[in-house]
Amino acid sequence: MIFSKDIDLLPWETEIFKDLAFNSQIYISGSDAVTTNTTLTSASANFINAQIKPGHVIHLSKTDQSINGVYEIVSVDSATQLTISVLRLNDQSSLIEPPASVAISYKIISYEHQASECAESLLQYFGIKSQDTATILNPGTLKQASIFSILSSLYSRFASDPKDPNGYWRKASYYQQLFNTARVKVRIEIDLNQNGQPEKHLRGGSVTLQRK
């Protein structure tokens, strides 16, 4: 289980889906994309084999800069076709078309690995075993903490110069502070009896850490 998707990171930082990402985070890339309405096709792609899914983010660009933006992936329609949109307020909002063009370069970068690590850390903090995540009735309460934890971790990795000319260390510290605040505000409802009702409540500000 993860508590946030790549599209949840996008409103905070677009650069992590462009040129700032590590090559290991790129799931697939190409230079033959065609966009029509909200449909993107790439004859050279296999989005299914690349494990692309809704909630991922795609970066589109052209050398003449007529296109240079990031978009949410709404659905994977086939091995060579996606439905994409300008980032929406929520899943129920109407799709927003990207610019129509051909011969577009694209890459899909994902931070699901970091999201998974963050989820494990949060579960451990609240004393919840991985196999018991189904008992959490309101996993959305952990979304903000997950977002800020991932961003803090990423910018800590991006920062390599102690002088911090790009401000990456400052960003890492900023998101760490946001994470600390968000975690305190977490209120988890646990269904112990599998009856759809919470029998236990966990609060981020009242968790007691025990030495093992």
N, CA and C of each residue as an Amber inpcrd file, in Angstrom:
protein
   636
   0.8450000  -1.2070000   0.0000000   0.0000000   0.0000000   0.0000000
   0.8740000   1.2480000   0.0000000   0.4910000   2.2160000  -0.8150000
   1.1210000   3.5300000  -0.7600000   0.0230000   4.5530000  -0.4600000
   0.4090000   5.6760000   0.1180000  -0.5740000   6.6520000   0.5700000
  -0.6210000   7.9020000  -0.2930000   0.2350000   7.9900000  -1.3080000
   0.1830000   9.1110000  -2.2500000   0.6800000   8.6370000  -3.6040000
   0.2140000   9.3080000  -4.6640000   0.6100000   8.9800000  -6.0240000
   1.5280000  10.0750000  -6.5700000   2.1000000   9.8020000  -7.7210000
   2.9680000  10.8040000  -8.3570000   2.2110000  12.1040000  -8.6320000
   0.9450000  12.0010000  -9.0460000   0.1830000  13.2230000  -9.3410000
  -0.0370000  14.0650000  -8.0860000   0.0870000  13.4580000  -6.8950000
  -0.0460000  14.2270000  -5.6590000   1.2000000  15.0780000  -5.4020000
   2.3270000  14.6750000  -5.9550000   3.5710000  15.4390000  -5.8230000
   3.6080000  16.6120000  -6.8010000   2.9210000  16.4400000  -7.9220000
   3.0200000  17.3980000  -9.0260000   2.6580000  18.8390000  -8.6550000
   1.5980000  19.1020000  -7.8730000   1.2860000  20.4970000  -7.5440000
   2.3840000  21.1810000  -6.7220000   3.1880000  20.3810000  -6.0400000
   4.2360000  20.9440000  -5.1880000   5.5360000  21.1750000  -5.9450000
   5.9160000  20.2140000  -6.7950000   7.1870000  20.3120000  -7.5070000
   7.0590000  19.6950000  -8.8960000   7.0930000  20.5250000  -9.9280000
   7.0550000  19.9880000 -11.2920000   8.4390000  19.5560000 -11.7670000
   9.4990000  20.1640000 -11.2300000  10.8390000  19.8990000 -11.7470000
  11.2930000  18.4600000 -11.5130000  10.7160000  17.7880000 -10.5150000
  11.1350000  16.4110000 -10.2500000  10.6340000  15.4540000 -11.3240000
   9.7430000  15.9170000 -12.1820000   9.2580000  15.1000000 -13.2970000
   9.8520000  15.5500000 -14.6270000  10.7970000  16.4560000 -14.5670000
  11.4480000  16.9350000 -15.7850000  12.9030000  16.4890000 -15.7980000
  13.8280000  17.4260000 -15.6930000  15.2460000  17.1110000 -15.8440000
  15.9630000  16.8290000 -14.5260000  15.2620000  16.9990000 -13.4070000
  15.9210000  16.8240000 -12.1210000  15.9760000  15.3610000 -11.6970000
  15.1380000  14.5370000 -12.2600000  15.0140000  13.1450000 -11.8100000
  16.2490000  12.3120000 -12.1510000  16.4780000  11.2970000 -11.3580000
  17.5310000  10.3230000 -11.6440000  17.0560000   9.3910000 -12.7570000
  18.0120000   8.9080000 -13.5490000  17.6550000   8.0180000 -14.6580000
  16.9400000   6.7570000 -14.1740000  17.2650000   6.3310000 -12.9600000
  16.6540000   5.1140000 -12.4260000  15.1610000   5.2770000 -12.1680000
  14.6870000   6.5260000 -12.1510000  13.2720000   6.7800000 -11.8990000
  12.4510000   6.8170000 -13.1860000  13.1280000   6.7530000 -14.3400000
  12.4300000   6.8190000 -15.6230000  11.9250000   5.4370000 -15.9930000
  10.6120000   5.2950000 -16.0950000  10.0130000   4.0060000 -16.4440000
  10.0540000   3.7690000 -17.9430000   9.8460000   4.8170000 -18.7320000
   9.8350000   4.6910000 -20.1870000  10.0240000   6.0730000 -20.7940000
  10.6250000   6.1220000 -21.9910000  10.8000000   7.3920000 -22.6990000
  10.7830000   7.1290000 -24.1910000  10.5720000   8.1820000 -24.9610000
  10.5380000   8.0620000 -26.4080000  10.4880000   9.4330000 -27.0530000
  10.4340000   9.4520000 -28.3780000  10.4250000  10.7390000 -29.0890000
   9.4350000  10.7430000 -30.2510000   8.4690000   9.8340000 -30.2080000
   7.5340000   9.7220000 -31.3290000   6.0770000   9.8750000 -30.9030000
   5.8460000  10.5810000 -29.7960000   4.4790000  10.7040000 -29.2920000
   3.6490000  11.6470000 -30.1550000   2.3780000  11.3210000 -30.2460000
   1.4020000  12.1510000 -30.9560000   0.2470000  12.4090000 -29.9950000
  -0.1480000  13.6740000 -29.8690000  -1.2730000  14.0100000 -28.9980000
  -2.4370000  14.5400000 -29.8340000  -3.6090000  13.9900000 -29.5590000
  -4.8490000  14.4320000 -30.1940000  -5.9210000  14.4490000 -29.1180000
  -6.4910000  15.6120000 -28.8840000  -7.4250000  15.7700000 -27.7740000
  -6.7270000  15.3320000 -26.4810000  -7.2540000  14.3350000 -25.7850000
  -6.5880000  13.8650000 -24.5620000  -5.9020000  12.5170000 -24.7770000
  -5.7110000  12.1340000 -26.0360000  -5.0880000  10.8530000 -26.3620000
  -3.6360000  11.0520000 -26.7560000  -2.7620000  10.2430000 -26.1730000
  -1.3510000  10.2190000 -26.5640000  -1.0330000   8.8280000 -27.0850000
  -0.4150000   8.7720000 -28.2620000   0.0200000   7.5050000 -28.8210000
   1.5140000   7.5450000 -29.1000000   2.1410000   6.3940000 -28.9500000
   3.5650000   6.2440000 -29.2790000   3.7480000   4.8550000 -29.8580000
   4.0580000   4.7890000 -31.1470000   4.1730000   3.5020000 -31.8270000
   5.3080000   2.6580000 -31.2640000   6.3120000   3.2930000 -30.6950000
   7.4780000   2.5580000 -30.1930000   7.3160000   2.1060000 -28.7420000
   6.2390000   2.5160000 -28.0950000   6.0900000   2.2750000 -26.6610000
   5.4170000   0.9460000 -26.3570000   5.6530000   0.4780000 -25.1540000
   4.8180000  -0.5710000 -24.5700000   4.5490000  -0.1430000 -23.1300000
   3.5080000   0.6580000 -22.9680000   3.1960000   1.2200000 -21.6640000
   2.7740000   0.1460000 -20.6560000   2.2510000  -0.9470000 -21.1620000
   1.8420000  -2.0290000 -20.2610000   3.0660000  -2.7200000 -19.6800000
   4.0200000  -3.0730000 -20.5370000   5.2450000  -3.7080000 -20.0530000
   6.0290000  -2.7940000 -19.1250000   5.9200000  -1.4860000 -19.3570000
   6.6260000  -0.5090000 -18.5140000   5.9110000  -0.2740000 -17.1910000
   4.7790000  -0.9410000 -17.0010000   3.9990000  -0.8590000 -15.7590000
   3.4860000   0.5630000 -15.4830000   3.1070000   1.2420000 -16.5550000
   2.5190000   2.5690000 -16.4180000   1.0730000   2.4150000 -15.9620000
   0.6180000   3.3330000 -15.1170000  -0.7260000   3.2250000 -14.5610000
  -1.3030000   4.6090000 -14.3070000  -2.6190000   4.6980000 -14.1210000
  -3.2220000   5.9820000 -13.7560000  -2.5900000   6.5310000 -12.4750000
  -2.3890000   7.8440000 -12.4580000  -1.7320000   8.4580000 -11.3130000
  -0.2680000   8.7380000 -11.5480000   0.2900000   8.1490000 -12.6300000
   1.6530000   8.4880000 -13.0200000   1.6520000   9.8520000 -13.7240000
   2.8390000  10.3640000 -13.9520000   3.0160000  11.6880000 -14.5760000
   3.9020000  11.5430000 -15.8000000   3.5350000  12.2160000 -16.8930000
   4.3270000  12.1770000 -18.1240000   4.8120000  13.5780000 -18.4680000
   6.0780000  13.6690000 -18.8370000   6.6730000  14.9420000 -19.2720000
   6.7440000  14.9490000 -20.7930000   6.1670000  15.9700000 -21.4110000
   6.1950000  16.1300000 -22.8640000   7.0280000  17.3470000 -23.2300000
   7.8310000  17.2100000 -24.2750000   8.6640000  18.3430000 -24.6870000
   8.9920000  18.2560000 -26.1720000   9.2960000  19.4420000 -26.7450000
   9.7790000  19.5300000 -28.1160000  10.9710000  20.4770000 -28.1300000
  11.8670000  20.2730000 -29.0800000  13.0930000  21.0670000 -29.1160000
  12.8220000  22.5480000 -29.3290000  11.7090000  22.8710000 -29.9870000
  11.3950000  24.2820000 -30.2170000  10.6380000  24.9060000 -29.0370000
  10.4860000  24.1270000 -27.9550000   9.8260000  24.5940000 -26.7340000
   8.3380000  24.9090000 -26.9110000   7.7540000  24.4760000 -28.0220000
   6.3150000  24.6880000 -28.1980000   5.5170000  23.8490000 -27.2010000
   6.1410000  22.7840000 -26.7490000   5.5780000  21.9650000 -25.6700000
   6.6800000  21.6890000 -24.6690000   6.3980000  21.9310000 -23.4090000
   7.3280000  21.5850000 -22.3270000   6.5360000  21.5980000 -21.0270000
   5.8620000  20.4810000 -20.7690000   5.0110000  20.4470000 -19.5880000
   4.8220000  19.0400000 -19.0650000   4.2020000  18.9560000 -17.9050000
   3.9400000  17.6650000 -17.2820000   2.4310000  17.4710000 -17.1500000
   2.0000000  16.2290000 -17.3420000   0.5730000  15.9210000 -17.4020000
   0.2870000  14.6420000 -16.6180000  -0.9230000  14.5540000 -16.1390000
  -1.3040000  13.3460000 -15.4190000  -1.7550000  12.2650000 -16.3960000
  -1.4380000  11.0440000 -16.0790000  -1.9110000   9.9050000 -16.8660000
  -3.2250000   9.4390000 -16.2500000  -4.2770000   9.5260000 -17.0430000
  -5.6200000   9.1920000 -16.5750000  -5.9090000   7.7080000 -16.7580000
  -5.4660000   7.1490000 -17.8850000  -5.6870000   5.7230000 -18.1240000
  -4.6720000   5.2020000 -19.1310000  -4.4200000   3.9080000 -19.0510000
  -3.5870000   3.2110000 -20.0320000  -4.5510000   2.4330000 -20.9180000
  -4.7240000   2.8880000 -22.1430000  -5.7490000   2.3350000 -23.0330000
  -5.2540000   1.1400000 -23.8410000  -3.9570000   1.0960000 -24.0920000
  -3.3520000  -0.0350000 -24.7880000  -1.8430000   0.0750000 -24.5930000
  -1.1070000  -0.8400000 -25.1990000   0.3520000  -0.8040000 -25.0600000
   0.9570000   0.4680000 -25.6320000   0.2500000   1.0820000 -26.5930000
   0.8010000   2.2630000 -27.2680000  -0.0330000   3.5220000 -27.0600000
  -1.0440000   3.4660000 -26.2190000  -1.9450000   4.6190000 -26.0910000
  -2.2810000   4.9150000 -24.6300000  -2.2480000   6.2230000 -24.3250000
  -2.6190000   6.7160000 -23.0050000  -3.7020000   7.7800000 -23.1430000
  -4.4810000   7.9480000 -22.0940000  -5.3090000   9.1410000 -21.9450000
  -4.6220000  10.0190000 -20.9170000  -4.3550000  11.2750000 -21.2900000
  -3.6410000  12.1910000 -20.3970000  -4.4290000  13.4930000 -20.2660000
  -4.0520000  14.2880000 -19.2870000  -4.7390000  15.5520000 -19.0430000
  -3.8190000  16.5020000 -18.3030000  -4.0540000  17.7810000 -18.4930000
  -3.4820000  18.7620000 -17.5750000  -3.9690000  18.3960000 -16.1750000
  -3.1400000  18.5770000 -15.1810000  -3.5060000  18.1720000 -13.8210000
  -4.8350000  18.8050000 -13.4100000  -5.7530000  17.9520000 -12.9150000
  -7.0830000  18.4100000 -12.5170000  -7.1720000  18.5470000 -11.0030000
  -8.2360000  19.1860000 -10.5420000  -8.4430000  19.3420000  -9.1070000
  -8.6970000  18.0060000  -8.4410000  -9.4160000  17.1180000  -9.1400000
  -9.7100000  15.7920000  -8.6150000 -10.0970000  14.8680000  -9.7670000
 -10.3000000  13.5920000  -9.4410000 -10.5880000  12.6030000 -10.4720000
 -11.9290000  12.8230000 -11.1660000 -12.8310000  13.5570000 -10.5110000
 -14.1520000  13.7840000 -11.0810000 -14.1890000  14.9730000 -12.0410000
 -13.1330000  15.7760000 -12.0450000 -13.0880000  16.9510000 -12.9200000
 -12.9230000  16.5310000 -14.3800000 -13.4170000  17.3580000 -15.2780000
 -13.3040000  17.0730000 -16.7160000 -11.8430000  17.0750000 -17.1520000
 -11.5410000  16.2500000 -18.1570000 -10.1870000  16.2020000 -18.6840000
  -9.8500000  17.5010000 -19.4040000  -8.5900000  17.9010000 -19.3020000
  -8.1170000  19.1330000 -19.9350000  -7.0590000  18.7550000 -20.9610000
  -7.3000000  19.0940000 -22.2100000  -6.4370000  18.6560000 -23.3000000
  -5.0560000  19.3080000 -23.2560000  -4.0090000  18.5310000 -23.5140000
  -2.6800000  19.1100000 -23.7330000  -2.6080000  19.6480000 -25.1550000
  -1.5730000  20.3760000 -25.5340000  -1.4410000  20.8440000 -26.9130000
  -1.3710000  19.6590000 -27.8830000  -2.0040000  19.8030000 -29.0210000
  -1.9550000  18.7650000 -30.0520000  -0.6830000  18.9230000 -30.8710000
   0.0310000  17.8180000 -31.0730000   1.2800000  17.8980000 -31.8250000
   1.7460000  16.4950000 -32.1990000   2.8690000  16.4430000 -32.9330000
   3.4720000  15.1700000 -33.3350000   4.9620000  15.2100000 -33.0010000
   5.5930000  14.0420000 -33.0870000   7.0360000  13.9290000 -32.8360000
   7.4220000  14.5660000 -31.4980000   6.6710000  14.2240000 -30.4710000
   6.9040000  14.7810000 -29.1400000   7.8050000  13.8340000 -28.3520000
   8.7880000  14.3930000 -27.6770000   9.5960000  13.6010000 -26.7550000
   8.8310000  13.4540000 -25.4400000   8.9420000  12.2900000 -24.8330000
   8.2220000  12.0620000 -23.5880000   9.0440000  11.1770000 -22.6570000
   8.7730000  11.2960000 -21.3930000   9.3220000  10.3580000 -20.4130000
   8.3780000  10.3040000 -19.2240000   8.2780000   9.1310000 -18.6690000
   7.4140000   8.9170000 -17.5150000   8.3030000   8.5620000 -16.3290000
   8.2730000   9.4250000 -15.3580000   9.0900000   9.2870000 -14.1530000
   8.1700000   8.9720000 -12.9920000   8.5480000   8.0010000 -12.1810000
   7.6980000   7.6460000 -11.0390000   8.5250000   7.5400000  -9.7560000
   7.8790000   7.9190000  -8.6580000   8.4990000   7.8260000  -7.3360000
   7.7390000   6.8420000  -6.4530000   7.2170000   5.7900000  -7.0810000
   6.4830000   4.7840000  -6.3160000   7.3730000   4.0680000  -5.3100000
   8.6380000   3.8760000  -5.6500000   9.5580000   3.2250000  -4.7070000
   9.6730000   4.0460000  -3.4280000   9.8570000   5.3610000  -3.6010000
   9.9370000   6.2270000  -2.4280000   8.6160000   6.2460000  -1.6600000
   7.4910000   6.2040000  -2.4000000   6.1840000   6.1950000  -1.7490000
   6.0020000   4.9280000  -0.9200000   6.5040000   3.8070000  -1.4360000
   6.4140000   2.5500000  -0.7090000   7.2750000   2.5830000   0.5540000
   8.4800000   3.1290000   0.4350000   9.3520000   3.2460000   1.6060000
   8.7240000   4.1470000   2.6610000   8.1250000   5.2380000   2.2010000
   7.4690000   6.1690000   3.1130000   6.2950000   5.5020000   3.8180000
   5.5250000   4.7210000   3.0770000   4.3790000   4.0290000   3.6680000
   4.8280000   3.0780000   4.7600000   5.8980000   2.3410000   4.4980000
   6.4160000   1.4160000   5.5050000   6.8570000   2.1630000   6.7580000
   7.5000000   3.3120000   6.5490000   7.9570000   4.1140000   7.6850000
   6.7850000   4.6360000   8.5140000   5.7370000   5.0990000   7.8360000
   4.5620000   5.6070000   8.5450000   3.8460000   4.4910000   9.2980000
   3.7240000   3.3320000   8.6630000   3.0730000   2.2110000   9.3280000
   3.8480000   1.8000000  10.5800000   5.1650000   1.7880000  10.4500000
   5.9910000   1.4340000  11.5990000   5.8330000   2.4650000  12.7200000
   5.7890000   3.7270000  12.3460000   5.6430000   4.7920000  13.3390000
   4.3440000   4.6360000  14.1290000   3.2760000   4.2560000  13.4410000
   1.9740000   4.1150000  14.1000000   1.7370000   2.7050000  14.6490000
   2.7350000   1.8410000  14.5070000   2.6120000   0.5070000  15.0670000
   1.6620000  -0.3910000  14.3120000   1.5380000  -0.1890000  13.0040000
   0.6470000  -0.9950000  12.1730000   1.4870000  -1.9300000  11.3060000
   1.1890000  -3.2150000  11.3250000   1.9150000  -4.1720000  10.5130000
   1.4670000  -4.0620000   9.0530000   2.3880000  -4.3560000   8.1490000
   2.0950000  -4.2310000   6.7160000   0.8950000  -5.0670000   6.3090000
   0.7600000  -6.2420000   6.9000000  -0.3500000  -7.1230000   6.5290000
  -1.6810000  -6.6480000   7.0970000  -1.6460000  -5.6260000   7.9340000
  -2.8760000  -5.1210000   8.5560000  -3.3640000  -3.8110000   7.9530000
  -2.8120000  -3.4210000   6.7990000  -3.1900000  -2.1270000   6.2210000
  -4.6510000  -2.0910000   5.8080000  -5.2390000  -3.2600000   5.5350000
  -6.6540000  -3.2920000   5.1460000  -7.5670000  -2.8490000   6.2770000
  -7.0390000  -2.8350000   7.4880000  -7.8600000  -2.4240000   8.6320000
  -7.9500000  -0.9060000   8.7520000  -7.1510000  -0.1750000   7.9700000
  -7.1930000   1.2860000   8.0110000  -8.3920000   1.7620000   7.2000000
  -9.3350000   2.4000000   7.8610000 -10.5530000   2.8330000   7.1830000
 -10.3700000   4.1270000   6.4060000  -9.4230000   4.9490000   6.8010000
  -9.2310000   6.2580000   6.1630000  -7.7730000   6.4810000   5.7640000
  -7.2540000   5.6930000   4.8120000  -5.8410000   5.8390000   4.4220000
  -5.5060000   7.2240000   3.8870000  -6.5180000   7.9650000   3.4160000
  -6.2700000   9.3130000   2.9060000  -5.7050000  10.2620000   3.9380000
  -5.8870000   9.9470000   5.2230000  -5.3620000  10.8150000   6.2720000
  -3.8350000  10.8620000   6.2560000  -3.2200000   9.8750000   5.6020000
  -1.7570000   9.8000000   5.5520000  -1.1750000  10.4070000   4.2790000
  -2.0330000  10.9160000   3.3920000  -1.5510000  11.4190000   2.1040000
  -0.5700000  12.5800000   2.2530000  -0.9420000  13.5980000   3.0090000
  -0.0750000  14.7720000   3.1250000   1.2740000  14.4040000   3.7260000
   1.2610000  13.5860000   4.7630000   2.5270000  13.1690000   5.3750000
   3.3800000  12.4190000   4.3660000   2.7490000  11.5870000   3.5540000
   3.4800000  10.8410000   2.5280000   4.0960000  11.7800000   1.5000000
   3.3300000  12.7370000   1.0200000   3.8240000  13.6920000   0.0190000
   5.0650000  14.4110000   0.5310000   4.9870000  14.9600000   1.7360000
   6.0870000  15.7670000   2.2640000   7.3080000  14.9110000   2.5920000
   7.0830000  13.6830000   3.0410000   8.2010000  12.7870000   3.3250000
   8.9580000  12.4430000   2.0460000   8.2160000  12.1500000   0.9790000
   8.8520000  11.8230000  -0.3010000   9.6610000  13.0120000  -0.8210000
   9.0660000  14.1990000  -0.7910000   9.7590000  15.3850000  -1.3090000
  11.0000000  15.7090000  -0.4920000  10.9280000  15.5700000   0.8190000
  12.1030000  15.8110000   1.6550000  13.2080000  14.8280000   1.3200000
  12.8300000  13.5640000   1.1440000  13.8100000  12.5410000   0.8030000
  14.4450000  12.8020000  -0.5600000  13.6380000  13.1940000  -1.5390000
  14.1560000  13.4430000  -2.8810000  15.1470000  14.5980000  -2.8950000
  14.7770000  15.6980000  -2.2650000  15.6710000  16.8560000  -2.3030000
  16.9260000  16.6330000  -1.4790000  16.8620000  15.7590000  -0.4920000
  18.0810000  15.3870000   0.2280000  19.0300000  14.6440000  -0.7020000
  18.4500000  13.8280000  -1.5990000  19.2640000  13.0940000  -2.5690000
  19.8020000  14.0180000  -3.6570000  19.0040000  14.9810000  -4.0700000
  19.4370000  15.8990000  -5.1280000  20.5710000  16.8070000  -4.6510000
  20.6020000  17.0950000  -3.3710000  21.5910000  18.0300000  -2.8230000
  22.9520000  17.3470000  -2.7210000  23.9130000  17.8370000  -3.4430000
  25.2610000  17.2600000  -3.3950000  26.3200000  18.2970000  -3.0500000
  26.0060000  19.5740000  -3.2490000  26.9470000  20.6510000  -2.9690000
  26.6370000  21.2510000  -1.5980000  27.6010000  21.2020000  -0.6600000
  27.3580000  21.7610000   0.6690000  26.9570000  23.2380000   0.6480000
  27.3850000  23.9560000  -0.4060000  27.0280000  25.3760000  -0.5040000
  25.5820000  25.5740000  -0.9500000  24.9720000  24.5170000  -1.4260000
  23.5520000  24.5080000  -1.7820000  23.1650000  25.6190000  -2.7620000
  23.8360000  25.7100000  -3.9250000  23.5170000  26.7850000  -4.8740000
  22.1060000  26.7040000  -5.4390000  21.5370000  25.5010000  -5.4690000
  20.1990000  25.3260000  -6.0290000  19.0990000  25.3190000  -4.9800000
  19.4890000  25.4090000  -3.7300000  18.4990000  25.4520000  -2.6550000
  17.8750000  24.1110000  -2.3290000  18.5410000  23.0110000  -2.7200000
  17.9510000  21.6930000  -2.4940000  17.9280000  21.3150000  -1.0150000
  19.0010000  21.6560000  -0.2920000  19.0110000  21.3640000   1.1390000
  17.9100000  22.1410000   1.8480000  17.7200000  23.3780000   1.4340000
  16.6660000  24.1950000   2.0520000  15.2890000  23.5890000   1.7750000
  15.1070000  23.1060000   0.5550000  13.8330000  22.4720000   0.2330000
  13.6410000  21.1880000   1.0410000  14.6970000  20.4090000   1.1800000
  14.6050000  19.1730000   1.9630000  14.2040000  19.4790000   3.3950000
  14.8100000  20.5000000   3.9700000  14.4810000  20.8910000   5.3430000
  13.0540000  21.4200000   5.4400000  12.6420000  22.2000000   4.4440000
  11.2880000  22.7610000   4.4220000  10.2400000  21.6560000   4.3880000
  10.4440000  20.6820000   3.5030000   9.4650000  19.5980000   3.3950000
   9.5110000  18.6740000   4.6140000  10.6790000  18.5680000   5.2420000
  10.7480000  17.7900000   6.4730000   9.9050000  18.4310000   7.5730000
   9.9520000  19.7510000   7.6430000   9.1240000  20.4530000   8.6260000
   7.6390000  20.2700000   8.3290000   7.2830000  20.3460000   7.0520000
   5.8890000  20.1220000   6.6760000   5.4610000  18.6930000   7.0100000
   6.3680000  17.7440000   6.7920000   6.0720000  16.3510000   7.1260000
   5.8210000  16.1870000   8.6210000   6.6860000  16.7710000   9.4290000
   6.5240000  16.6590000  10.8840000   5.1650000  17.1980000  11.3230000
   4.7750000  18.3290000  10.7420000   3.4820000  18.9260000  11.0880000
   2.3290000  18.0560000  10.6020000   2.4380000  17.5520000   9.3780000
   1.3710000  16.7280000   8.8060000   1.2020000  15.4290000   9.5890000
   2.2960000  14.8480000  10.0250000   2.2140000  13.5790000  10.7560000
   1.5150000  13.7570000  12.1010000   1.7520000  14.8930000  12.7400000
   1.0830000  15.1680000  14.0100000  -0.4310000  15.2450000  13.8280000
  -0.8680000  15.7280000  12.6610000  -2.2930000  15.9210000  12.4100000
  -3.0130000  14.6480000  11.9650000  -2.2790000  13.5720000  11.7420000
  -2.8800000  12.3290000  11.2670000  -3.8240000  11.7420000  12.3150000
  -4.9790000  11.2960000  11.8460000  -5.9510000  10.6100000  12.6990000
  -6.3780000   9.3380000  11.9660000  -5.8860000   8.1960000  12.4180000
  -6.1490000   6.9270000  11.7380000  -7.2690000   6.1780000  12.4450000
  -8.2110000   5.6780000  11.6580000  -9.2970000   4.8580000  12.1780000
  -9.0210000   3.4000000  11.8110000  -8.9930000   2.5250000  12.8250000
  -8.6650000   1.1170000  12.6260000  -9.9050000   0.2490000  12.8630000
 -10.1710000  -0.6250000  11.9060000 -11.2880000  -1.5700000  12.0050000
 -10.7490000  -2.9220000  12.4690000 -10.8460000  -3.2040000  13.7420000
 -10.3040000  -4.4330000  14.3070000 -11.2120000  -5.6380000  14.0710000
 -12.5040000  -5.4120000  13.9550000 -13.4690000  -6.5070000  13.8620000
 -13.9800000  -6.7560000  12.4490000 -13.4280000  -6.0330000  11.4810000
 -13.8250000  -6.1770000  10.0750000 -15.3360000  -5.9780000   9.8810000
 -15.8470000  -4.9750000  10.5920000 -17.2760000  -4.6690000  10.4730000
 -17.5170000  -3.3000000   9.8500000 -16.4300000  -2.6820000   9.3420000
 -16.5590000  -1.3780000   8.7080000 -16.6370000  -0.2230000   9.6760000
 -16.4450000  -0.4900000  10.9640000 -16.5150000   0.5470000  11.9910000
 -15.1810000   0.6320000  12.7270000 -14.7570000   1.8480000  13.0730000
 -13.4750000   1.9760000  13.7710000 -13.5870000   1.5910000  15.2500000
 -12.7560000   0.6600000  15.6580000 -12.6880000   0.2880000  17.0770000
 -11.4590000   0.8830000  17.7540000 -10.5530000   1.4380000  16.9450000
  -9.3210000   2.0030000  17.4910000  -8.9660000   3.2510000  16.7130000
  -8.4680000   4.2610000  17.4100000  -8.0450000   5.5120000  16.7770000
  -6.5800000   5.7810000  17.1270000  -5.8100000   6.1240000  16.1270000
  -4.4080000   6.4760000  16.3340000  -4.2070000   7.9310000  15.9420000
  -3.5360000   8.6750000  16.7900000  -3.2990000  10.0970000  16.5400000
  -1.7970000  10.3560000  16.4380000  -1.4230000  11.0960000  15.4130000
  -0.0030000  11.3410000  15.1780000   0.7040000  12.0480000  16.3010000
  -0.0320000  12.8830000  17.0160000   0.5910000  13.6450000  18.1050000
   0.6770000  12.9100000  19.4040000   0.1530000  11.6740000  19.4520000
   0.1350000  10.9530000  20.7320000   0.7640000   9.5810000  20.6410000
   1.5410000   9.3330000  19.5510000   2.2200000   8.0540000  19.4080000
   3.4230000   8.0300000  20.3030000   3.5780000   6.9380000  21.0680000
   4.7120000   6.7800000  21.9500000   5.7120000   5.8250000  21.3090000
   6.9190000   6.2930000  21.0870000   7.9550000   5.4560000  20.5040000
   8.6050000   4.6150000  21.5980000   8.7770000   3.3220000  21.3370000
   9.3460000   2.4230000  22.3050000  10.6720000   1.8870000  21.7860000
  11.6470000   1.7950000  22.6830000  12.9410000   1.2380000  22.3150000
  12.8180000  -0.2780000  22.2440000  13.3390000  -0.8640000  21.1780000
  13.2900000  -2.3140000  21.0260000  14.6140000  -2.9390000  21.4910000
